[in-house]
C-alpha cells in the first residue's frame, strides 16, 4: 500500500497514527504529495484524488481510497475490526460522533491556516477567522466536559476519535503555538500530554518538509 500524505497534515497524521495502532504501518509506503490551494497538481488529480486532497491510500489492487475517515475504517477492517472503531452498537455511534466533532475542529483550523497564511492580507476576513477559531474552542470545551468518559487515563490504545483529537491538538501546537488551549482544557491537555508518548503519536509529529 502507498499513502500519499504531507507530514504537516493533521488528516494524514491521523491515518499514519491509525496504521501504527493497528499494526499495519510497516505495510505502507509513504509518498509525499504536494497539494495546496492554488497549486493545481493535475497529475495527482488525474491519478490519485480528483479533489487534490490528502491523504489518499493506493491499495495493492490499484484501487485508491480517499478521505482520512474512509482510510481509517479500511485499516481497522483490514486489521480485523474493532480496534479503531467499535464494530456495532451504541459504542460505535458514540465514537463516530466524537470523531466527527474532532474532524470539524480540524477542518476549522485548516481553514484558519489557509486564510491567515495563503490568502493575501487585504483579502482576509477577520470575522470569519474568529468564527473558525470559535468552532475549535467549542469543540475543545465539548471534549473537556466529557474527558472522564471519552479520554481514559492513562491512554493505552487510541480509537479513531482520540486519534483525530490528538491530530488537531498537535496541529494547533504546530501552527498556532501561542493559542494557549491547554489553559482552557486542562483535562484534555493532561490526556494529550500522556497520549503523545505513545508510538502512534510520537512517530508522527508534524513538521514542514524542506523546500523542494
Biotite code that builds the C-alpha atoms (Angstrom):
import biotite.structure as struc

atoms = struc.array([
    struc.Atom([0.000, 0.000, 0.000], chain_id="A", res_id=1, res_name="UNK", atom_name="CA", element="C"),
    struc.Atom([1.072, 3.581, -0.644], chain_id="A", res_id=2, res_name="UNK", atom_name="CA", element="C"),
    struc.Atom([-0.071, 6.523, 1.450], chain_id="A", res_id=3, res_name="UNK", atom_name="CA", element="C"),
    struc.Atom([0.004, 9.916, -0.240], chain_id="A", res_id=4, res_name="UNK", atom_name="CA", element="C"),
    struc.Atom([0.485, 12.431, 2.530], chain_id="A", res_id=5, res_name="UNK", atom_name="CA", element="C"),
    struc.Atom([2.214, 15.556, 3.824], chain_id="A", res_id=6, res_name="UNK", atom_name="CA", element="C"),
    struc.Atom([3.986, 15.449, 7.210], chain_id="A", res_id=7, res_name="UNK", atom_name="CA", element="C"),
    struc.Atom([2.305, 18.655, 8.370], chain_id="A", res_id=8, res_name="UNK", atom_name="CA", element="C"),
    struc.Atom([-1.243, 17.474, 7.630], chain_id="A", res_id=9, res_name="UNK", atom_name="CA", element="C"),
    struc.Atom([-3.372, 16.533, 10.665], chain_id="A", res_id=10, res_name="UNK", atom_name="CA", element="C"),
    struc.Atom([-5.584, 14.355, 8.478], chain_id="A", res_id=11, res_name="UNK", atom_name="CA", element="C"),
    struc.Atom([-2.583, 12.429, 7.204], chain_id="A", res_id=12, res_name="UNK", atom_name="CA", element="C"),
    struc.Atom([-1.209, 12.202, 10.738], chain_id="A", res_id=13, res_name="UNK", atom_name="CA", element="C"),
    struc.Atom([-4.429, 10.587, 11.905], chain_id="A", res_id=14, res_name="UNK", atom_name="CA", element="C"),
    struc.Atom([-4.117, 7.926, 9.206], chain_id="A", res_id=15, res_name="UNK", atom_name="CA", element="C"),
    struc.Atom([-0.444, 7.298, 9.880], chain_id="A", res_id=16, res_name="UNK", atom_name="CA", element="C"),
    struc.Atom([-1.143, 7.012, 13.609], chain_id="A", res_id=17, res_name="UNK", atom_name="CA", element="C"),
    struc.Atom([-4.075, 4.690, 12.916], chain_id="A", res_id=18, res_name="UNK", atom_name="CA", element="C"),
    struc.Atom([-1.828, 2.408, 10.875], chain_id="A", res_id=19, res_name="UNK", atom_name="CA", element="C"),
    struc.Atom([0.589, 2.200, 13.799], chain_id="A", res_id=20, res_name="UNK", atom_name="CA", element="C"),
    struc.Atom([-2.250, 1.492, 16.238], chain_id="A", res_id=21, res_name="UNK", atom_name="CA", element="C"),
    struc.Atom([-3.479, -1.485, 14.214], chain_id="A", res_id=22, res_name="UNK", atom_name="CA", element="C"),
    struc.Atom([-0.016, -2.756, 13.306], chain_id="A", res_id=23, res_name="UNK", atom_name="CA", element="C"),
    struc.Atom([-0.105, -2.037, 9.570], chain_id="A", res_id=24, res_name="UNK", atom_name="CA", element="C"),
    struc.Atom([2.385, 0.822, 9.348], chain_id="A", res_id=25, res_name="UNK", atom_name="CA", element="C"),
    struc.Atom([5.150, -1.439, 8.027], chain_id="A", res_id=26, res_name="UNK", atom_name="CA", element="C"),
    struc.Atom([2.887, -2.413, 5.114], chain_id="A", res_id=27, res_name="UNK", atom_name="CA", element="C"),
    struc.Atom([2.531, 1.186, 3.968], chain_id="A", res_id=28, res_name="UNK", atom_name="CA", element="C"),
    struc.Atom([4.979, 3.165, 1.838], chain_id="A", res_id=29, res_name="UNK", atom_name="CA", element="C"),
    struc.Atom([4.826, 6.910, 2.485], chain_id="A", res_id=30, res_name="UNK", atom_name="CA", element="C"),
    struc.Atom([4.532, 9.015, -0.666], chain_id="A", res_id=31, res_name="UNK", atom_name="CA", element="C"),
    struc.Atom([4.896, 12.795, -0.172], chain_id="A", res_id=32, res_name="UNK", atom_name="CA", element="C"),
    struc.Atom([2.324, 14.760, -2.156], chain_id="A", res_id=33, res_name="UNK", atom_name="CA", element="C"),
    struc.Atom([2.282, 18.496, -2.809], chain_id="A", res_id=34, res_name="UNK", atom_name="CA", element="C"),
    struc.Atom([-1.288, 19.739, -2.603], chain_id="A", res_id=35, res_name="UNK", atom_name="CA", element="C"),
    struc.Atom([-2.440, 23.179, -1.512], chain_id="A", res_id=36, res_name="UNK", atom_name="CA", element="C"),
    struc.Atom([-4.976, 25.808, -2.578], chain_id="A", res_id=37, res_name="UNK", atom_name="CA", element="C"),
    struc.Atom([-3.753, 27.438, -5.759], chain_id="A", res_id=38, res_name="UNK", atom_name="CA", element="C"),
    struc.Atom([-1.429, 24.559, -6.609], chain_id="A", res_id=39, res_name="UNK", atom_name="CA", element="C"),
    struc.Atom([-3.058, 22.597, -9.409], chain_id="A", res_id=40, res_name="UNK", atom_name="CA", element="C"),
    struc.Atom([-1.059, 19.324, -9.392], chain_id="A", res_id=41, res_name="UNK", atom_name="CA", element="C"),
    struc.Atom([-3.073, 17.874, -12.247], chain_id="A", res_id=42, res_name="UNK", atom_name="CA", element="C"),
    struc.Atom([-1.091, 14.649, -12.238], chain_id="A", res_id=43, res_name="UNK", atom_name="CA", element="C"),
    struc.Atom([-2.201, 13.945, -8.672], chain_id="A", res_id=44, res_name="UNK", atom_name="CA", element="C"),
    struc.Atom([-5.768, 14.907, -9.558], chain_id="A", res_id=45, res_name="UNK", atom_name="CA", element="C"),
    struc.Atom([-5.811, 12.586, -12.555], chain_id="A", res_id=46, res_name="UNK", atom_name="CA", element="C"),
    struc.Atom([-4.150, 9.576, -10.965], chain_id="A", res_id=47, res_name="UNK", atom_name="CA", element="C"),
    struc.Atom([-4.878, 9.737, -7.235], chain_id="A", res_id=48, res_name="UNK", atom_name="CA", element="C"),
    struc.Atom([-7.614, 12.064, -5.984], chain_id="A", res_id=49, res_name="UNK", atom_name="CA", element="C"),
    struc.Atom([-9.604, 14.339, -8.300], chain_id="A", res_id=50, res_name="UNK", atom_name="CA", element="C"),
    struc.Atom([-10.219, 16.694, -5.363], chain_id="A", res_id=51, res_name="UNK", atom_name="CA", element="C"),
    struc.Atom([-6.435, 17.141, -4.880], chain_id="A", res_id=52, res_name="UNK", atom_name="CA", element="C"),
    struc.Atom([-6.645, 16.332, -1.184], chain_id="A", res_id=53, res_name="UNK", atom_name="CA", element="C"),
    struc.Atom([-4.541, 14.213, 1.130], chain_id="A", res_id=54, res_name="UNK", atom_name="CA", element="C"),
    struc.Atom([-4.338, 11.626, 2.475], chain_id="A", res_id=55, res_name="UNK", atom_name="CA", element="C"),
    struc.Atom([-5.061, 9.000, -0.163], chain_id="A", res_id=56, res_name="UNK", atom_name="CA", element="C"),
    struc.Atom([-4.267, 5.311, 0.118], chain_id="A", res_id=57, res_name="UNK", atom_name="CA", element="C"),
    struc.Atom([-3.374, 3.349, -3.008], chain_id="A", res_id=58, res_name="UNK", atom_name="CA", element="C"),
    struc.Atom([-4.068, -0.341, -2.434], chain_id="A", res_id=59, res_name="UNK", atom_name="CA", element="C"),
    struc.Atom([-2.037, -3.147, -3.951], chain_id="A", res_id=60, res_name="UNK", atom_name="CA", element="C"),
    struc.Atom([-5.034, -3.920, -6.171], chain_id="A", res_id=61, res_name="UNK", atom_name="CA", element="C"),
    struc.Atom([-4.770, -0.494, -7.799], chain_id="A", res_id=62, res_name="UNK", atom_name="CA", element="C"),
    struc.Atom([-7.837, 0.887, -6.027], chain_id="A", res_id=63, res_name="UNK", atom_name="CA", element="C"),
    struc.Atom([-7.354, 4.280, -4.365], chain_id="A", res_id=64, res_name="UNK", atom_name="CA", element="C"),
    struc.Atom([-9.138, 5.205, -1.147], chain_id="A", res_id=65, res_name="UNK", atom_name="CA", element="C"),
    struc.Atom([-9.623, 8.886, -0.366], chain_id="A", res_id=66, res_name="UNK", atom_name="CA", element="C"),
    struc.Atom([-10.621, 10.748, 2.807], chain_id="A", res_id=67, res_name="UNK", atom_name="CA", element="C"),
    struc.Atom([-8.932, 10.073, 6.136], chain_id="A", res_id=68, res_name="UNK", atom_name="CA", element="C"),
    struc.Atom([-12.103, 8.656, 7.707], chain_id="A", res_id=69, res_name="UNK", atom_name="CA", element="C"),
    struc.Atom([-12.558, 6.113, 4.919], chain_id="A", res_id=70, res_name="UNK", atom_name="CA", element="C"),
    struc.Atom([-8.905, 5.098, 5.109], chain_id="A", res_id=71, res_name="UNK", atom_name="CA", element="C"),
    struc.Atom([-9.046, 4.622, 8.886], chain_id="A", res_id=72, res_name="UNK", atom_name="CA", element="C"),
    struc.Atom([-12.117, 2.408, 8.577], chain_id="A", res_id=73, res_name="UNK", atom_name="CA", element="C"),
    struc.Atom([-10.355, 0.379, 5.905], chain_id="A", res_id=74, res_name="UNK", atom_name="CA", element="C"),
    struc.Atom([-7.256, -0.085, 8.067], chain_id="A", res_id=75, res_name="UNK", atom_name="CA", element="C"),
    struc.Atom([-9.396, -1.092, 11.022], chain_id="A", res_id=76, res_name="UNK", atom_name="CA", element="C"),
    struc.Atom([-11.258, -3.662, 8.928], chain_id="A", res_id=77, res_name="UNK", atom_name="CA", element="C"),
    struc.Atom([-8.034, -4.982, 7.397], chain_id="A", res_id=78, res_name="UNK", atom_name="CA", element="C"),
    struc.Atom([-6.631, -5.497, 10.898], chain_id="A", res_id=79, res_name="UNK", atom_name="CA", element="C"),
    struc.Atom([-9.683, -7.490, 11.979], chain_id="A", res_id=80, res_name="UNK", atom_name="CA", element="C"),
    struc.Atom([-12.019, -4.709, 13.095], chain_id="A", res_id=81, res_name="UNK", atom_name="CA", element="C"),
    struc.Atom([-12.936, -3.274, 16.451], chain_id="A", res_id=82, res_name="UNK", atom_name="CA", element="C"),
    struc.Atom([-9.563, -1.666, 17.185], chain_id="A", res_id=83, res_name="UNK", atom_name="CA", element="C"),
    struc.Atom([-10.133, 1.886, 15.985], chain_id="A", res_id=84, res_name="UNK", atom_name="CA", element="C"),
    struc.Atom([-13.898, 1.778, 15.947], chain_id="A", res_id=85, res_name="UNK", atom_name="CA", element="C"),
    struc.Atom([-16.379, -0.443, 17.791], chain_id="A", res_id=86, res_name="UNK", atom_name="CA", element="C"),
    struc.Atom([-17.941, -2.912, 15.412], chain_id="A", res_id=87, res_name="UNK", atom_name="CA", element="C"),
    struc.Atom([-21.557, -2.189, 16.324], chain_id="A", res_id=88, res_name="UNK", atom_name="CA", element="C"),
    struc.Atom([-23.957, -0.957, 18.986], chain_id="A", res_id=89, res_name="UNK", atom_name="CA", element="C"),
    struc.Atom([-24.203, 2.402, 20.710], chain_id="A", res_id=90, res_name="UNK", atom_name="CA", element="C"),
    struc.Atom([-20.455, 2.493, 21.359], chain_id="A", res_id=91, res_name="UNK", atom_name="CA", element="C"),
    struc.Atom([-19.839, 2.719, 17.613], chain_id="A", res_id=92, res_name="UNK", atom_name="CA", element="C"),
    struc.Atom([-22.120, 5.729, 17.226], chain_id="A", res_id=93, res_name="UNK", atom_name="CA", element="C"),
    struc.Atom([-20.569, 7.441, 20.231], chain_id="A", res_id=94, res_name="UNK", atom_name="CA", element="C"),
    struc.Atom([-17.073, 7.115, 18.792], chain_id="A", res_id=95, res_name="UNK", atom_name="CA", element="C"),
    struc.Atom([-18.252, 8.244, 15.356], chain_id="A", res_id=96, res_name="UNK", atom_name="CA", element="C"),
    struc.Atom([-19.855, 11.332, 16.912], chain_id="A", res_id=97, res_name="UNK", atom_name="CA", element="C"),
    struc.Atom([-16.697, 12.148, 18.856], chain_id="A", res_id=98, res_name="UNK", atom_name="CA", element="C"),
    struc.Atom([-14.711, 11.653, 15.667], chain_id="A", res_id=99, res_name="UNK", atom_name="CA", element="C"),
    struc.Atom([-16.991, 13.971, 13.710], chain_id="A", res_id=100, res_name="UNK", atom_name="CA", element="C"),
    struc.Atom([-16.501, 16.734, 16.272], chain_id="A", res_id=101, res_name="UNK", atom_name="CA", element="C"),
    struc.Atom([-12.724, 16.331, 16.247], chain_id="A", res_id=102, res_name="UNK", atom_name="CA", element="C"),
    struc.Atom([-12.781, 16.335, 12.441], chain_id="A", res_id=103, res_name="UNK", atom_name="CA", element="C"),
    struc.Atom([-14.838, 19.532, 12.446], chain_id="A", res_id=104, res_name="UNK", atom_name="CA", element="C"),
    struc.Atom([-12.281, 21.150, 14.725], chain_id="A", res_id=105, res_name="UNK", atom_name="CA", element="C"),
    struc.Atom([-9.565, 20.101, 12.287], chain_id="A", res_id=106, res_name="UNK", atom_name="CA", element="C"),
    struc.Atom([-11.459, 21.484, 9.300], chain_id="A", res_id=107, res_name="UNK", atom_name="CA", element="C"),
    struc.Atom([-11.776, 24.814, 11.110], chain_id="A", res_id=108, res_name="UNK", atom_name="CA", element="C"),
    struc.Atom([-8.082, 25.046, 11.922], chain_id="A", res_id=109, res_name="UNK", atom_name="CA", element="C"),
    struc.Atom([-7.046, 24.189, 8.382], chain_id="A", res_id=110, res_name="UNK", atom_name="CA", element="C"),
    struc.Atom([-9.284, 26.994, 7.150], chain_id="A", res_id=111, res_name="UNK", atom_name="CA", element="C"),
    struc.Atom([-7.704, 29.405, 9.644], chain_id="A", res_id=112, res_name="UNK", atom_name="CA", element="C"),
    struc.Atom([-4.279, 28.395, 8.388], chain_id="A", res_id=113, res_name="UNK", atom_name="CA", element="C"),
    struc.Atom([-5.254, 28.943, 4.755], chain_id="A", res_id=114, res_name="UNK", atom_name="CA", element="C"),
    struc.Atom([-6.902, 32.274, 5.483], chain_id="A", res_id=115, res_name="UNK", atom_name="CA", element="C"),
    struc.Atom([-4.021, 33.669, 7.510], chain_id="A", res_id=116, res_name="UNK", atom_name="CA", element="C"),
    struc.Atom([-1.051, 32.277, 5.600], chain_id="A", res_id=117, res_name="UNK", atom_name="CA", element="C"),
    struc.Atom([-2.131, 31.812, 1.975], chain_id="A", res_id=118, res_name="UNK", atom_name="CA", element="C"),
    struc.Atom([-4.758, 34.466, 1.307], chain_id="A", res_id=119, res_name="UNK", atom_name="CA", element="C"),
    struc.Atom([-3.344, 37.937, 0.546], chain_id="A", res_id=120, res_name="UNK", atom_name="CA", element="C"),
    struc.Atom([-3.704, 40.113, 3.635], chain_id="A", res_id=121, res_name="UNK", atom_name="CA", element="C"),
    struc.Atom([-6.026, 42.729, 2.057], chain_id="A", res_id=122, res_name="UNK", atom_name="CA", element="C"),
    struc.Atom([-8.482, 39.926, 1.222], chain_id="A", res_id=123, res_name="UNK", atom_name="CA", element="C"),
    struc.Atom([-8.578, 38.283, 4.654], chain_id="A", res_id=124, res_name="UNK", atom_name="CA", element="C"),
    struc.Atom([-11.809, 38.217, 6.643], chain_id="A", res_id=125, res_name="UNK", atom_name="CA", element="C"),
    struc.Atom([-11.096, 38.528, 10.390], chain_id="A", res_id=126, res_name="UNK", atom_name="CA", element="C"),
    struc.Atom([-14.656, 37.797, 11.484], chain_id="A", res_id=127, res_name="UNK", atom_name="CA", element="C"),
    struc.Atom([-14.621, 34.546, 9.525], chain_id="A", res_id=128, res_name="UNK", atom_name="CA", element="C"),
    struc.Atom([-11.287, 33.574, 11.093], chain_id="A", res_id=129, res_name="UNK", atom_name="CA", element="C"),
    struc.Atom([-12.719, 34.237, 14.546], chain_id="A", res_id=130, res_name="UNK", atom_name="CA", element="C"),
    struc.Atom([-15.705, 32.060, 13.719], chain_id="A", res_id=131, res_name="UNK", atom_name="CA", element="C"),
    struc.Atom([-13.438, 29.171, 12.741], chain_id="A", res_id=132, res_name="UNK", atom_name="CA", element="C"),
    struc.Atom([-11.481, 29.576, 15.971], chain_id="A", res_id=133, res_name="UNK", atom_name="CA", element="C"),
    struc.Atom([-14.765, 29.535, 17.864], chain_id="A", res_id=134, res_name="UNK", atom_name="CA", element="C"),
    struc.Atom([-15.561, 26.140, 16.346], chain_id="A", res_id=135, res_name="UNK", atom_name="CA", element="C"),
    struc.Atom([-12.255, 24.855, 17.679], chain_id="A", res_id=136, res_name="UNK", atom_name="CA", element="C"),
    struc.Atom([-12.892, 26.337, 21.134], chain_id="A", res_id=137, res_name="UNK", atom_name="CA", element="C"),
    struc.Atom([-16.425, 24.999, 21.436], chain_id="A", res_id=138, res_name="UNK", atom_name="CA", element="C"),
    struc.Atom([-15.293, 21.584, 20.252], chain_id="A", res_id=139, res_name="UNK", atom_name="CA", element="C"),
    struc.Atom([-12.462, 21.636, 22.780], chain_id="A", res_id=140, res_name="UNK", atom_name="CA", element="C"),
    struc.Atom([-14.905, 22.566, 25.538], chain_id="A", res_id=141, res_name="UNK", atom_name="CA", element="C"),
    struc.Atom([-17.137, 19.669, 24.482], chain_id="A", res_id=142, res_name="UNK", atom_name="CA", element="C"),
    struc.Atom([-14.270, 17.214, 24.970], chain_id="A", res_id=143, res_name="UNK", atom_name="CA", element="C"),
    struc.Atom([-13.206, 18.863, 28.220], chain_id="A", res_id=144, res_name="UNK", atom_name="CA", element="C"),
    struc.Atom([-16.645, 18.381, 29.801], chain_id="A", res_id=145, res_name="UNK", atom_name="CA", element="C"),
    struc.Atom([-16.635, 14.719, 28.742], chain_id="A", res_id=146, res_name="UNK", atom_name="CA", element="C"),
    struc.Atom([-12.960, 13.959, 29.310], chain_id="A", res_id=147, res_name="UNK", atom_name="CA", element="C"),
    struc.Atom([-13.578, 11.414, 32.073], chain_id="A", res_id=148, res_name="UNK", atom_name="CA", element="C"),
    struc.Atom([-15.736, 9.335, 29.730], chain_id="A", res_id=149, res_name="UNK", atom_name="CA", element="C"),
    struc.Atom([-14.103, 9.750, 26.309], chain_id="A", res_id=150, res_name="UNK", atom_name="CA", element="C"),
    struc.Atom([-10.419, 10.282, 27.177], chain_id="A", res_id=151, res_name="UNK", atom_name="CA", element="C"),
    struc.Atom([-9.447, 7.479, 29.570], chain_id="A", res_id=152, res_name="UNK", atom_name="CA", element="C"),
    struc.Atom([-6.336, 7.928, 31.683], chain_id="A", res_id=153, res_name="UNK", atom_name="CA", element="C"),
    struc.Atom([-3.737, 6.700, 31.271], chain_id="A", res_id=154, res_name="UNK", atom_name="CA", element="C"),
    struc.Atom([-4.198, 6.378, 27.496], chain_id="A", res_id=155, res_name="UNK", atom_name="CA", element="C"),
    struc.Atom([-3.061, 2.991, 26.219], chain_id="A", res_id=156, res_name="UNK", atom_name="CA", element="C"),
    struc.Atom([-4.905, 2.321, 22.957], chain_id="A", res_id=157, res_name="UNK", atom_name="CA", element="C"),
    struc.Atom([-6.343, 5.124, 20.847], chain_id="A", res_id=158, res_name="UNK", atom_name="CA", element="C"),
    struc.Atom([-9.590, 4.878, 18.904], chain_id="A", res_id=159, res_name="UNK", atom_name="CA", element="C"),
    struc.Atom([-10.230, 6.870, 15.742], chain_id="A", res_id=160, res_name="UNK", atom_name="CA", element="C"),
    struc.Atom([-11.873, 9.762, 17.615], chain_id="A", res_id=161, res_name="UNK", atom_name="CA", element="C"),
    struc.Atom([-8.951, 10.068, 20.021], chain_id="A", res_id=162, res_name="UNK", atom_name="CA", element="C"),
    struc.Atom([-6.529, 9.951, 17.103], chain_id="A", res_id=163, res_name="UNK", atom_name="CA", element="C"),
    struc.Atom([-8.421, 12.744, 15.364], chain_id="A", res_id=164, res_name="UNK", atom_name="CA", element="C"),
    struc.Atom([-8.474, 14.847, 18.531], chain_id="A", res_id=165, res_name="UNK", atom_name="CA", element="C"),
    struc.Atom([-4.753, 14.296, 19.115], chain_id="A", res_id=166, res_name="UNK", atom_name="CA", element="C"),
    struc.Atom([-4.022, 15.228, 15.498], chain_id="A", res_id=167, res_name="UNK", atom_name="CA", element="C"),
    struc.Atom([-5.843, 18.550, 15.697], chain_id="A", res_id=168, res_name="UNK", atom_name="CA", element="C"),
    struc.Atom([-4.314, 19.433, 19.065], chain_id="A", res_id=169, res_name="UNK", atom_name="CA", element="C"),
    struc.Atom([-0.878, 18.648, 17.678], chain_id="A", res_id=170, res_name="UNK", atom_name="CA", element="C"),
    struc.Atom([-1.635, 20.756, 14.626], chain_id="A", res_id=171, res_name="UNK", atom_name="CA", element="C"),
    struc.Atom([-2.646, 23.728, 16.770], chain_id="A", res_id=172, res_name="UNK", atom_name="CA", element="C"),
    struc.Atom([0.574, 23.383, 18.778], chain_id="A", res_id=173, res_name="UNK", atom_name="CA", element="C"),
    struc.Atom([2.476, 23.244, 15.486], chain_id="A", res_id=174, res_name="UNK", atom_name="CA", element="C"),
    struc.Atom([0.819, 26.112, 13.622], chain_id="A", res_id=175, res_name="UNK", atom_name="CA", element="C"),
    struc.Atom([-0.564, 28.266, 16.445], chain_id="A", res_id=176, res_name="UNK", atom_name="CA", element="C"),
    struc.Atom([1.737, 27.698, 19.439], chain_id="A", res_id=177, res_name="UNK", atom_name="CA", element="C"),
    struc.Atom([0.500, 30.816, 21.231], chain_id="A", res_id=178, res_name="UNK", atom_name="CA", element="C"),
    struc.Atom([-3.135, 29.650, 21.349], chain_id="A", res_id=179, res_name="UNK", atom_name="CA", element="C"),
    struc.Atom([-2.924, 28.549, 24.980], chain_id="A", res_id=180, res_name="UNK", atom_name="CA", element="C"),
    struc.Atom([-5.583, 25.887, 24.514], chain_id="A", res_id=181, res_name="UNK", atom_name="CA", element="C"),
    struc.Atom([-4.155, 23.890, 27.442], chain_id="A", res_id=182, res_name="UNK", atom_name="CA", element="C"),
    struc.Atom([-5.314, 26.542, 29.919], chain_id="A", res_id=183, res_name="UNK", atom_name="CA", element="C"),
    struc.Atom([-8.889, 26.219, 28.694], chain_id="A", res_id=184, res_name="UNK", atom_name="CA", element="C"),
    struc.Atom([-8.959, 22.423, 28.764], chain_id="A", res_id=185, res_name="UNK", atom_name="CA", element="C"),
    struc.Atom([-6.638, 21.076, 31.494], chain_id="A", res_id=186, res_name="UNK", atom_name="CA", element="C"),
    struc.Atom([-8.101, 17.571, 31.458], chain_id="A", res_id=187, res_name="UNK", atom_name="CA", element="C"),
    struc.Atom([-7.719, 17.305, 27.693], chain_id="A", res_id=188, res_name="UNK", atom_name="CA", element="C"),
    struc.Atom([-4.206, 18.730, 28.000], chain_id="A", res_id=189, res_name="UNK", atom_name="CA", element="C"),
    struc.Atom([-3.226, 16.118, 30.578], chain_id="A", res_id=190, res_name="UNK", atom_name="CA", element="C"),
    struc.Atom([-4.594, 13.341, 28.370], chain_id="A", res_id=191, res_name="UNK", atom_name="CA", element="C"),
    struc.Atom([-2.838, 14.723, 25.285], chain_id="A", res_id=192, res_name="UNK", atom_name="CA", element="C"),
    struc.Atom([0.470, 15.003, 27.098], chain_id="A", res_id=193, res_name="UNK", atom_name="CA", element="C"),
    struc.Atom([0.377, 11.332, 28.042], chain_id="A", res_id=194, res_name="UNK", atom_name="CA", element="C"),
    struc.Atom([-1.071, 10.150, 24.715], chain_id="A", res_id=195, res_name="UNK", atom_name="CA", element="C"),
    struc.Atom([1.726, 11.954, 22.860], chain_id="A", res_id=196, res_name="UNK", atom_name="CA", element="C"),
    struc.Atom([4.215, 9.493, 24.340], chain_id="A", res_id=197, res_name="UNK", atom_name="CA", element="C"),
    struc.Atom([2.505, 6.552, 22.612], chain_id="A", res_id=198, res_name="UNK", atom_name="CA", element="C"),
    struc.Atom([4.215, 5.304, 19.426], chain_id="A", res_id=199, res_name="UNK", atom_name="CA", element="C"),
    struc.Atom([1.290, 6.273, 17.171], chain_id="A", res_id=200, res_name="UNK", atom_name="CA", element="C"),
    struc.Atom([1.700, 9.945, 18.076], chain_id="A", res_id=201, res_name="UNK", atom_name="CA", element="C"),
    struc.Atom([5.382, 10.031, 18.975], chain_id="A", res_id=202, res_name="UNK", atom_name="CA", element="C"),
    struc.Atom([6.312, 8.794, 15.499], chain_id="A", res_id=203, res_name="UNK", atom_name="CA", element="C"),
    struc.Atom([4.026, 11.148, 13.557], chain_id="A", res_id=204, res_name="UNK", atom_name="CA", element="C"),
    struc.Atom([4.833, 14.595, 14.956], chain_id="A", res_id=205, res_name="UNK", atom_name="CA", element="C"),
    struc.Atom([4.083, 17.215, 12.258], chain_id="A", res_id=206, res_name="UNK", atom_name="CA", element="C"),
    struc.Atom([6.830, 19.213, 10.581], chain_id="A", res_id=207, res_name="UNK", atom_name="CA", element="C"),
    struc.Atom([7.377, 21.315, 7.490], chain_id="A", res_id=208, res_name="UNK", atom_name="CA", element="C"),
    struc.Atom([9.418, 19.483, 4.858], chain_id="A", res_id=209, res_name="UNK", atom_name="CA", element="C"),
    struc.Atom([12.380, 21.364, 3.377], chain_id="A", res_id=210, res_name="UNK", atom_name="CA", element="C"),
    struc.Atom([11.674, 23.292, 0.170], chain_id="A", res_id=211, res_name="UNK", atom_name="CA", element="C"),
    struc.Atom([11.941, 21.187, -2.971], chain_id="A", res_id=212, res_name="UNK", atom_name="CA", element="C"),
])
